[in-house]
Amino acid sequence: MEGMILSFVDFLKQFSYFGLVAALTFEFVPAELVLPLAGYWVYEGDMNYWLAVLAGTIGGTFGPLTLYALGRYGGRPFLMKYGKYVLIKEKEIDAADRFFEKYGAGVAFFGRFLPGVRTTISIPCGMAKMNVWAFSMYTFIAMLPITAFYVYLGQKFGPNWKSVGARSEEYMLPVAAVIVVSVVLFILFKKTRKKLAS
């Protein structure tokens, strides 16, 4: 399966940054595989780091929108029946459902940093008919640091970019923790300042 995906992505490389956007628009194409490869292309001088990050972030926003649409217009019965064809398992949908019920619309941001729900979290957002612009904004803001992180690792590892997937989780958790804590502190700061002003 990985070989087929890499062949598909390699075919899209001829379209440069647009190809990178297109590759990540398909949710069955794992970003953990594509983005380090993009980093390797940066390492080889075929792409600019920041343009690769921008293209990856845009593609990483379009992709979840497809699952959002499936959740919004197809609903759970549709996903239970056809989800397996796009590599979505029932237990993943259940986990995303529970996470959404617990944390609300903010999961469109926070869920992107958590293994096991980062892909399927789009589905309950769609089923709950979350505002599509808010969903897209949360997803874009979350995907920006994630994309920058994976592309950077692919560039850093160079010819060994394939090992990024296996090593990424040990890097991802501290990075995610810093980002999430920073966002929470920023929100608390804004709320506190608003209260003091009123």
N, C-alpha and C positions, 0 to 999 in steps of 0.2 A: 504493500500500500504506500509506504513512504517513498519507494522508488517511482511509483506512478505520479505522486504529488510533486516530487522534485522535477520530473520530466515536464509536467504541466507548467510549473513555475519557471523552469528554464526556457520553455517556449515563450512565456509571457515576457521574459527579460528583454526580448527584441523591441518591446514597446516602452522600454525604460521605466520611468516613474509611473506612467499610466498602467504598465503591466503589473507593477507592484500593488497599485490600488486595486486592480482587477483581481489579482490572486487572493487578496485578503477579503474581498467582497464575498467570496465563497466560504461559508462557515465550516465546511468540511476540511478546508485547508488550514492546518494549525499555524497560528502566528508564531508559536515557539520554534517552528521549523523554518518558516519563511523569513522572519526578521533577522535571525543570525546569518542566514544566507545573504540577505541584503547587506548586512554588515561586512561580509566577506567581499561582496562586490565593491563596497567602499574601500576596503583594504587593498583591492586590486586596482583601484583608481577608476572603476567604471561608473561609480555614482558618487555624488556629494553627500556627506553625512546628513546635513540638515534637510536637504531635499528628500532623502530616503526616509528620514523620520517623519516629515510632513506627509509624504505619500503613504507611508505605513499607517499613520494615524487616521488619515482620511479613509483608507481601505478598512481599517480596524473599526471605524464608525459605521460604514456602510454594511459590513457583514452582520453585526448584531441587529441592524434594522430589519434584515430578512427574517430573523427569528422573532423579533418584536411583531412583525406583520403576521407571522404564522400564529403567534399567541393571540393577537388581537382579532384576527378574522377567521382563524381556523378553530381556536379553542383547544381545550385539553383533549377531547375525544379524537380530534384530527391528529394531534401530536402523538397520542398513544398508538394510533393506527399506522401513521406514516413516519414517525420520528426516527425509526430504526434505519430508514433509507438515507438519512443525513447524519447518521452516527449519534443520535440523541437517545439516551436510555431513560426508561421510566424513573429509575432511582435518582438520576440527575435532575429530572424535572421536579420530583418530590423534594429534593434538597433545596432547589432554587425557590420553590413555592414556600417552604418553611422560612427560608432566609428573608424572602420578600415580606411575609406576614409579620415577621419580627421587627424588621428595620424600615419598612416602607420604601418610598420612592428613592431614597438615598442609595439604595443597593445598586442602582444603575451606575453609580460611581464606585462605592466601596467593594461591590461584588467582583469587580474586574481584577482585584488583587488576590482573590481567594481561589486556590485550586479546588476543583470539583463543582464550583458554581459560576466561574467566570464566563463561561460560554452560555450556559442555559439560563442565566439570570435574566436575559432579554425576554424570555418566554412569559414569566409571570408579570413582567412590566407591561407586555402587550395585552395579556388577559385582563389586567386591571385597568386597561385603557388609559395608562399614564400618558400625559401630554407628550406627543412625539418630539416636539422641539426641546422640551426639558430633557427627555430621554437622550436625544442626540447630543445635547450639550454636556450632560453628565458623562456620557460614553466618550466623547472626544477628549474632555479634560482628563479622564482616567487613562485613556489610551496613549496620550502624549508621553508621559514619563515611562510607561511600560514599553512603548515602541523605542524610545530613545535608549532605554536600558538594554533591550535585546540587540538592537543594531550596534550599540557600542561594544557589547560582548562579542558579537560576530566579527567586528573589526579587530578587536583585541586578540581574539583567538586565531584570526587569520585562516590559514589552511586547515586548522583543527576546529572550524566553526561548528561541525556536527556535534562536538562534545558539549556545546553550550546548553542544549536541552537537558542533559543529565545533571549539569552543574548549576542550572539557573535557579532552582528552588532555594538553594542555600544562600544565594545572593538576593533573591526576590523578597524573601520575608523581611529582612532588615530594611530594604529600600521601601517596601510597602508600608512598614510600620512608621518610618520617618514621614512619608507622604501623608498617611492617614492622620497621624498625630498633628502634623502641621495644619492640615485642613480643619481639624476639630478645634485647635487653638485659635485659628483665624476666625472661625464662626463664633466661638465664645467671646473673643475680643470685640467683634462687631456688635454682638448682642449687649455686652457690658457697656460699650461706648454709647450705644443707643439709649440704654436705660439711664445712664448718667446725664445724657443730653436732654432727656424729657423730664 
